[in-house]
Amino acid sequence: MNDVRWGVLGAGWLVNQATAGAIHHAEGATLQATAARDLARAEATQPVRAYADYRAVIDSPDVDAVYICLSNDAHLTWIRAALAAGKHVLCEKPMVLTAADAELAFAEATAAGLLLVEATWSRWHPRMRRLVDVVTSGGLGEVEAFLGTFTFPAVPEGNYRLSAEHGGGALYDIGIYPLHALYACLPDVEEVGVVAVDRDLGGTEVDLTTKAALTWPNHPSGSGAASVVASFTMPESQRLVVRGAESETQIDDDQAFTSWRQASQLRVGAHVESFAPVDAYQVMFEEVSSLIRGGEGWALPPRDSLRVARTVDAIRAAR
Ligand SMILES: NC(=O)c1ccc[n+]([C@@H]2O[C@H](COP(=O)([O-])OP(=O)(O)OC[C@H]3O[C@@H](n4cnc5c(N)ncnc54)[C@H](OP(=O)(O)O)[C@@H]3O)[C@@H](O)[C@H]2O)c1
């Protein structure tokens, strides 16, 4: 079967650090085209063709699917343009900034018969998939409590993460990782309730820290409780603990959401499971490419992107 020919929009930090290489290494995928505002940066990703114009990639007849890696505010515009041009889309997280935009984007993808997937790469990591399997198969008993934290201490001046106009802020940037993990562990919960929110802007225009207490109806205990923390000002740490009625699972290292090409472990009760080093970005491109070609593969379900987007809306509204 032919490779899926990917067109990439943007050649910033993530494309250079990880995702251009992941496409080059992925089975069933070719880096056909990259566009960046600066042609030299697009060329540096070593595509078959480089452009200084995003539109040129979208309109290219030799591009089958578009990977969007632009600042968050630009995602919706380019998702819609790519879908309208008949391309499948894999878009960096957060896919869009509101649940209404997510609904619109998925509706257009469905109408066009095209795949639209949010590239929350942590969900493709075999350890995360195992954690989700352990929890959703009932191995821990009913989920009673969840702790998900993703924090690091500084964002460089001028980075879009500090700009409200560009969809910055800790909740959009890193808070969505624990929220995706939470909803993956709660397949029967349509929407968690927001109990309390603490957001710290620290004199900037975006949330430097967001802490959210969340809840959902549970049986027989009454309710489950989740605590999610995202911060650009707290020490570097990523933790994930899922407490069931009978046992718990947790990721002990500080790479719960960004383990990349390194061996990793998952604690399930008293037992520790080991995972070989893996590039979850590459797994993501391989599986989405396979789905595009009509083969086997897993993609983050639209329902999960929608559930997370609604909760992000609710947390932002509670501010
Ligand atoms: N999955 C992950 O592990 C992960 C990690 C980091 C980031 N991300 C996501 O990936 C996306 C890009 O993040 P990044 O860290 O690579 O950011 P970045 O280095 O700042 O790149 C952002 C890209 O946005 C484009 N852009 C267009 N107009 C812009 C403007 N007015 N101001 C700033 N940028 C503009 C730039 O494209 P040109 O190249 O054309 O100039 C730039 O390459 C974001 O959605 C982010 O949430 C995901």
The ligand as an ORCA input file, in Angstrom:
! r2SCAN-3c Opt
* xyz 0 1
  N       2.566     17.159     21.388
  C       3.545     17.779     22.010
  O       4.409     17.165     22.641
  C       3.658     19.245     21.920
  C       4.763     19.876     22.457
  C       4.882     21.235     22.238
  C       3.910     21.911     21.536
  N       2.826     21.269     21.057
  C       1.811     21.967     20.267
  O       2.362     22.196     18.977
  C       2.000     23.473     18.480
  C       3.262     24.295     18.188
  O       4.034     24.375     19.360
  P       5.629     24.693     19.342
  O       6.107     24.480     20.735
  O       6.281     23.981     18.234
  O       5.578     26.242     19.116
  P       6.518     27.240     18.306
  O       7.904     26.743     18.233
  O       6.299     28.590     18.900
  O       5.877     27.145     16.884
  C       4.611     27.686     16.626
  C       4.416     27.749     15.133
  O       3.290     28.568     14.921
  C       3.485     29.294     13.736
  N       2.994     30.653     13.765
  C       2.264     31.205     12.782
  N       1.969     32.450     13.090
  C       2.517     32.695     14.288
  C       2.582     33.838     15.115
  N       1.987     34.981     14.765
  N       3.267     33.757     16.270
  C       3.861     32.603     16.641
  N       3.830     31.482     15.902
  C       3.163     31.540     14.731
  C       4.960     29.297     13.443
  O       5.015     28.760     12.158
  P       6.207     29.003     11.125
  O       7.100     27.837     11.336
  O       5.499     29.048      9.837
  O       6.876     30.299     11.461
  C       5.601     28.368     14.457
  O       6.371     27.380     13.856
  C       1.094     24.069     19.554
  O      -0.234     23.813     19.227
  C       1.457     23.315     20.825
  O       0.393     23.234     21.753
  C       2.692     19.938     21.230
*
